[in-house]
């Protein structure tokens, strides 16, 4: 969730929820009617949003008091001050997350480089030949047919033509830099394992299902060069 959308989300919740100023974590509650259930569901959404944004601790009493004070229009600070605080806080959270991700990426690539059979190019792309091929090698302007499975270092699969049961076709120069580099070294019939640093993939932006500064691991089988 983006920082600005998260802040907007929190402010919407603050303006609509009704909670007691005294909130006791883990207190037993019953969802007796629709309002109870909706209130609890809104709380869950707020918690998930905060968790996704990297908030790992919060003073529940102050949180509840802030919600109540917005409703009763008796806040201790102005809305502008609250917005500025949240902006600063989530910027700091994002920077800490970025630093941790970059460190994790660097440590992984260093360790993986020393794995048996792994080679590293000048750009930092790491690859291992699983099955050698004997066919032609694509150029940047070729379109290729491949089977692949992509996963994060956690082992989570984020995309797989193998699982879909349908090979993918695309121009060599229309994919992430790590793929383009690898494909222009692979003979048709090859199967390689690629370990791609984030700077050759989605960098500090990330994309759907791929967090910023993620190392991507692909098993790629080059089936054919569709056209030259």
Secondary structure, DSSP 4 states (H G I P E B T S, - for coil): --HHHHHHHHHHHHHH----S---TT------SHHHHHHHHHHHHHHHHHHHTT-----HHHHHHHHHHHHHT--SS-HHHHHHHHHHHHHHHHHHHHHHHHHHHHHHHHHHHTSTT-EE-TTS-EEEEEE---S-B--TT-EEEEEEEEEETTS-EEEEHHHHT--EEEEGGGS-HHHHHHHTTPBTT-EEEEEE-GGGTTTTT-BTTB-TT--EEEEEEEEEEEE-
